[in-house]
Amino acid sequence: MCRCLRVSASGYYDWSKRLPSTRQLDNERLLDRIRELHEDSRGTLGAGRMQEDLADAGEPVSLNRVARLMAEDGLQGWPRPKRRGQRGRPALTPPGVRNLLERDFTALEPETKWVTDITELKTRQGKLYLCIVLDLFDQRVVGWSMHHRQDRQMVIRAVQMAVWQRQGSDPVILHSDRGSQFRSGDYQHYLAANELVCSMSAVGHCGDNAACEGFFGLLKRERVHRMTYPTPDAARADVFEYIERFHNPRMRRRVARQDRKLSALLQPSVISG
């Protein structure tokens, strides 16, 4: 075999008895950790977010290395499906309400810009609707509610949850589309009574609320489309687990990681005498 492959016999025996290198052992240890995180996420984490979670766990590693190890082990995230855009129906806007965000989904402080929207979930016993309130500062879901009807009371309950968790008292922009629930008098009165400034998307422009659509895309790609819910209660429990035990903790760690990086950049260098 050595003659056919043009390899010296001594070289082959030296290779077969060689101990694993330090790099190889570290890759094996790192791969075990990647497998654990991948399993905890139910197979949804790709290389990018896997690198973030490893950094949070005290494992600073390059993106290319994570991607290579995952590819060699056959691990991959849940792919994003391609969808065609849908045109919205024209709807009247309440007097004095306009689009205050103008697709600027950045927020330098918490509780300055919130977005809200509704999505549909299917169970074997019928449809279930989910309304969320998302803080654009850290992408956390600060309020949410579910009901078998997408009425204004479900929307108000989600906003109430966000208001109850609110730390400050300054006005907050709350952006939505032009759904009838958001145009209702009860919803508008609740916003005005709680220092929430209403903002609404333009007609037929789903991109005006892309932040909420992005979260719903993650939720469905990573959890809902991979599950079959026998009852609405099962869907509620699974959505609760995703929001409160998976998504929100990840967003908190991301902000903490960004704060550490910023502190390191702003820290004055020490000049030895």
MONORUR-V927197 format. One record per pair of residues at least 6 apart in sequence whose ideal C-beta (glycine too) atoms are under 7 Angstrom apart, sorted by the first residue. I is the first residue (numbers start at 1). GAP is how many residues later the second one is. Records with the same first field share a line. If there is no record, write none. Layout:
BEGIN
I=GAP + GAP
END
This chain:
BEGIN
2=6 + 7 + 10
27=42
30=29 + 31 + 39
31=38 + 42
33=21 + 26
34=16 + 32 + 35 + 36 + 41
37=8 + 13 + 16
38=7 + 37
43=35
44=33 + 34 + 178
45=8 + 32
46=30 + 31
47=16 + 19 + 20 + 23
48=15
50=16 + 20
51=10 + 12 + 15
52=202
54=7 + 12
55=202
56=197 + 201
70=6
78=143 + 144
80=137 + 141
85=121
86=120
87=117
88=115 + 116 + 118
90=113
91=87 + 92 + 112
93=85 + 107
94=89 + 94
97=101 + 103
99=100 + 101 + 102 + 103 + 109
100=73 + 75 + 97 + 99
101=12 + 72 + 74 + 98
103=104 + 105
105=31 + 105 + 106
106=30
107=6 + 29 + 30
109=28
110=25 + 27 + 28
111=24 + 55 + 56 + 57 + 61
112=25 + 60 + 61
113=23 + 60
114=19 + 20 + 21 + 48 + 58 + 59 + 60
115=19 + 21 + 60 + 94 + 96 + 97
116=15 + 16 + 17 + 42 + 43 + 58 + 60 + 96
117=15 + 59 + 60 + 92 + 95
118=11 + 12 + 13 + 32 + 61
119=11 + 97
120=7 + 9
121=7 + 9 + 103 + 114
123=106 + 107 + 108 + 109 + 112
124=105 + 106
125=106 + 107
126=22
127=21
128=18 + 20 + 104 + 107
129=17 + 18 + 20 + 21 + 25
130=14 + 16 + 109
131=13 + 14 + 23 + 24 + 27
132=9 + 11 + 12 + 26 + 80 + 83
133=9 + 10 + 11 + 25 + 26 + 29
134=7 + 77 + 78 + 81
135=7
136=75
138=113 + 117
139=112
140=108 + 111
141=102 + 106 + 107
142=20 + 23
143=15 + 16 + 18 + 19
144=14 + 17 + 99
145=9 + 12 + 13 + 16
146=90 + 93
147=7
148=84
150=31
151=30
152=29 + 32 + 34 + 35
155=26 + 27 + 32
156=30 + 31 + 34
159=31
163=31
169=26
171=24 + 26
172=23 + 24 + 25
173=24 + 26
174=17 + 22 + 23 + 24 + 25
175=24 + 34
176=6 + 24 + 33
177=23 + 24 + 32
178=22 + 23 + 25
181=6
182=18
188=10
191=7
201=7 + 8
202=6
206=7
219=23
223=15 + 19
227=11
229=6 + 9
END
